Amino acid sequence: MTVLVDAARWPAHGRLWAHLVSDSSLDELHAFARAQQLPERSFDRDHYDVPGEIIERLVAAGATPVDSHELVRRLIASGLRITARERRGR
């Protein structure tokens, strides 16, 4: 079981954002997020959006840094990935 974080590359609200996921369990992901005091509103169905300035803190707490392709590959392999079609409700 691993919590993964990618690089902050997605601009919004005047900052760059990254994604935090689990490769095995949403319970593990939520527990890690709570321990790191991430707001519940930053959860988006299969990941947390996290500001780039806290990535070092997340890694120090045990998150594994990976590139975006690896993050998505492992999220899909875990069975936790929510597809774009599912996000649209189709």
KEMI-379233 format. One record per residue: residue number from 1; residue in three letters; x negated, y negated, z negated of N, C-alpha, C, O in turn. Coordinates in steps of 0.1 Angstrom, whole numbers, plus 2048, in hexadecimal, padded with zeros to 3 digits. Example, Ala and Ser with C-alpha at 12.3 -4.5 7.8 and 13.67 -1.06 7.14 Angstrom:
! residues 2
REC  num  residuo  n_x  n_y  n_z  ca_x  ca_y  ca_z  c_x  c_y  c_z  o_x  o_y  o_z
REC    1      ALA  77C  839  7B2   785   82D   7B2  77C  821  7B2  772  821  7AB
REC    2      SER  780  816  7B9   777   80B   7B9  77F  800  7B1  77A  7F5  7B0
This chain:
! residues 90
REC  num  residuo  n_x  n_y  n_z  ca_x  ca_y  ca_z  c_x  c_y  c_z  o_x  o_y  o_z
REC    1      MET  7F8  80C  800   800   800   800  7F7  7F4  800  7EE  7F2  7F8
REC    2      THR  7FA  7EB  80A   7F2   7DF   80B  7FA  7D3  80E  804  7D4  816
REC    3      VAL  7F7  7C8  808   7FD   7BB   80C  7F3  7B4  815  7E7  7B3  812
REC    4      LEU  7F8  7B0  821   7F0   7AA   82B  7F4  79B  82D  7FF  797  82B
REC    5      VAL  7EA  793  831   7EC   785   834  7E4  782  841  7D9  786  842
REC    6      ASP  7EA  77B  84A   7E3   777   856  7DE  768  855  7E1  762  84B
REC    7      ALA  7D8  763  85F   7D3   755   85F  7DE  74C  861  7E8  74F  868
REC    8      ALA  7DD  740  85C   7E7   735   85D  7E5  72F  86B  7DC  728  86E
REC    9      ARG  7EF  731  873   7EF   72D   881  7FC  726  886  7FD  720  890
REC   10      TRP  806  727  87E   813   723   882  817  715  87B  819  715  86F
REC   11      PRO  817  70A  883   81A   6FD   87D  829  6FB  87A  832  6FF  882
REC   12      ALA  82B  6F5  86F   839   6F1   86B  838  6E9  85E  82F  6EB  856
REC   13      HIS  840  6DE  85E   841   6D6   852  833  6D0  84E  830  6CE  843
REC   14      GLY  82B  6CC  858   81E   6C6   856  813  6CE  851  809  6C9  84B
REC   15      ARG  814  6DC  852   80A   6E5   84D  80A  6F1  856  813  6F3  85E
REC   16      LEU  7FF  6F9  854   7FF   706   85B  803  711  852  800  711  846
REC   17      TRP  80A  71B  858   810   726   850  80A  733  855  807  735  860
REC   18      ALA  80A  73D  84B   806   74B   84E  811  754  849  81C  74F  844
REC   19      HIS  80F  761  84B   819   76B   847  813  774  83D  808  778  83E
REC   20      LEU  81B  778  834   818   782   829  821  78D  82A  82E  78C  82A
REC   21      VAL  81C  79A  82C   825   7A6   82E  81F  7B1  826  814  7B1  821
REC   22      SER  827  7BB  824   823   7C8   81F  823  7D2  82A  82B  7D2  833
REC   23      ASP  819  7DC  829   819   7E6   833  821  7F3  82E  820  7FD  834
REC   24      SER  828  7F1  823   82F   7FD   81E  83C  7FA  817  845  803  818
REC   25      SER  83E  7EF  811   84A   7ED   809  84D  7DE  806  845  7D6  803
REC   26      LEU  85A  7DB  808   85E   7CD   804  85E  7CB  7F5  85B  7C0  7F1
REC   27      ASP  860  7D6  7ED   85E   7D4   7DF  850  7D0  7DB  84E  7C7  7D3
REC   28      GLU  846  7D6  7E2   838   7D2   7DF  836  7C4  7E4  82F  7BC  7DC
REC   29      LEU  83B  7C0  7EF   83A   7B2   7F4  840  7A8  7EA  83A  79E  7E7
REC   30      HIS  84C  7AB  7E6   853   7A2   7DD  84B  7A1  7D0  84A  796  7CA
REC   31      ALA  846  7AC  7CB   83F   7AC   7BE  832  7A3  7BF  82F  79B  7B6
REC   32      PHE  82B  7A5  7CA   81F   79D   7CD  823  78E  7CE  81C  785  7C8
REC   33      ALA  82D  78B  7D5   832   77D   7D7  836  777  7C9  832  76B  7C7
REC   34      ARG  83D  77E  7C1   841   779   7B4  834  776  7AB  834  76C  7A5
REC   35      ALA  82B  780  7AC   81F   77E   7A4  817  772  7A8  810  76B  7A0
REC   36      GLN  818  76E  7B5   811   762   7BA  81A  756  7BA  816  74C  7C0
REC   37      GLN  826  757  7B4   82F   74C   7B3  833  746  7C0  835  73A  7C2
REC   38      LEU  835  74F  7CA   83A   74A   7D7  849  748  7D6  850  750  7D0
REC   39      PRO  84F  73D  7DB   85D   73B   7DA  865  745  7E2  861  749  7ED
REC   40      GLU  870  74A  7DD   879   753   7E4  87D  74E  7F2  87E  756  7FB
REC   41      ARG  87E  741  7F3   883   73C   800  878  73E  80B  87B  73C  817
REC   42      SER  86C  741  808   862   744   812  862  752  818  85A  755  821
REC   43      PHE  86B  75A  813   86D   768   818  876  767  824  881  761  824
REC   44      ASP  872  76D  82F   879   76D   83C  87B  77B  841  875  77F  84B
REC   45      ARG  884  783  83A   888   790   83E  87E  79C  83E  881  7A7  839
REC   46      ASP  871  799  842   867   7A3   842  859  79E  83E  850  7A5  83E
REC   47      HIS  859  791  83B   84C   78A   838  84F  77E  830  85A  778  82F
REC   48      TYR  844  779  829   844   76C   823  83C  762  82C  832  766  831
REC   49      ASP  842  756  82E   83A   74C   834  832  745  829  838  741  81F
REC   50      VAL  825  744  82B   81C   73E   821  814  733  827  80F  735  832
REC   51      PRO  812  728  81F   809   71D   825  7FB  722  825  7F6  729  81C
REC   52      GLY  7F4  71D  82F   7E6   721   831  7DD  71E  825  7D3  725  822
REC   53      GLU  7E0  714  81D   7D7   710   812  7D7  719  807  7CF  718  7FE
REC   54      ILE  7E1  723  807   7E0   72D   7FC  7DB  73B  800  7DB  744  7F7
REC   55      ILE  7D7  73C  80C   7D2   749   811  7C7  74E  808  7C6  75A  804
REC   56      GLU  7BD  746  805   7B2   74A   7FD  7B6  750  7EF  7B1  75A  7EA
REC   57      ARG  7C0  749  7E9   7C6   74E   7DC  7CD  75B  7DE  7CB  764  7D5
REC   58      LEU  7D4  75D  7E9   7DB   76A   7EB  7D1  775  7ED  7D3  780  7E8
REC   59      VAL  7C6  772  7F5   7BB   77C   7F7  7B5  780  7E9  7B2  78B  7E7
REC   60      ALA  7B2  776  7E1   7AC   778   7D4  7B5  781  7CB  7B0  788  7C3
REC   61      ALA  7C2  780  7CE   7CB   788   7C6  7CE  796  7CB  7D5  79E  7C5
REC   62      GLY  7C8  798  7D7   7C9   7A6   7DC  7CE  7A7  7EA  7CE  7B3  7F0
REC   63      ALA  7D3  79D  7F0   7D8   79E   7FE  7CC  7A0  808  7C1  79B  805
REC   64      THR  7CE  7A8  812   7C3   7AB   81C  7C5  7A2  828  7D0  7A2  82E
REC   65      PRO  7BB  79A  82B   7BC   792   837  7BB  79A  844  7B2  7A2  845
REC   66      VAL  7C4  798  84D   7C3   79F   85A  7C7  795  865  7CD  78A  862
REC   67      ASP  7C4  798  872   7C9   78F   87C  7D8  792  87F  7DD  79B  87A
REC   68      SER  7DE  789  886   7ED   789   888  7F1  796  88F  7FB  79C  88C
REC   69      HIS  7E9  79B  899   7EC   7A7   8A0  7EC  7B3  896  7F5  7BC  897
REC   70      GLU  7E2  7B4  88E   7E2   7BF   884  7ED  7BE  87A  7F3  7C8  876
REC   71      LEU  7F1  7B2  876   7FC   7B0   86C  809  7B6  872  810  7BD  86C
REC   72      VAL  80C  7B2  87F   818   7B6   885  817  7C5  888  821  7CC  886
REC   73      ARG  80C  7CB  88C   80B   7D9   88F  80E  7E1  882  815  7EB  883
REC   74      ARG  808  7DD  877   80B   7E4   86A  819  7E2  865  81E  7EB  85E
REC   75      LEU  81E  7D6  867   82C   7D4   863  836  7DD  86B  83F  7E3  865
REC   76      ILE  833  7DE  878   83C   7E7   880  83A  7F6  87C  844  7FD  87A
REC   77      ALA  82D  7FA  87A   82B   808   875  831  80B  868  835  816  865
REC   78      SER  833  801  85F   839   803   852  848  805  853  84E  80B  84A
REC   79      GLY  84E  801  85E   85D   802   860  864  7F6  85A  870  7F6  859
REC   80      LEU  85D  7EC  855   863   7E1   84F  865  7D5  858  86C  7CC  855
REC   81      ARG  860  7D6  864   861   7CB   86E  86F  7C8  872  876  7D1  875
REC   82      ILE  873  7BC  871   880   7B7   876  87E  7B1  884  876  7A8  886
REC   83      THR  884  7B7  88E   882   7B3   89C  889  7A5  89F  892  7A1  897
REC   84      ALA  885  79F  8AA   88B   793   8AE  89A  795  8B1  8A3  78D  8AD
REC   85      ARG  89D  7A0  8B6   8AB   7A4   8B9  8B3  7A5  8AC  8BE  7A0  8AB
REC   86      GLU  8AD  7AB  8A2   8B4   7AD   895  8B5  79F  88E  8BF  79D  888
REC   87      ARG  8AC  796  890   8AC   789   88B  8B8  781  891  8BF  779  88A
REC   88      ARG  8BB  783  89D   8C6   77D   8A4  8D3  783  8A1  8DE  77E  8A4
REC   89      GLY  8D3  78F  89B   8DF   796   897  8E6  79E  8A2  8F2  7A0  8A2
REC   90      ARG  8DD  7A2  8AC   8E3   7AA   8B7  8E0  7B8  8B6  8E4  7C0  8BE
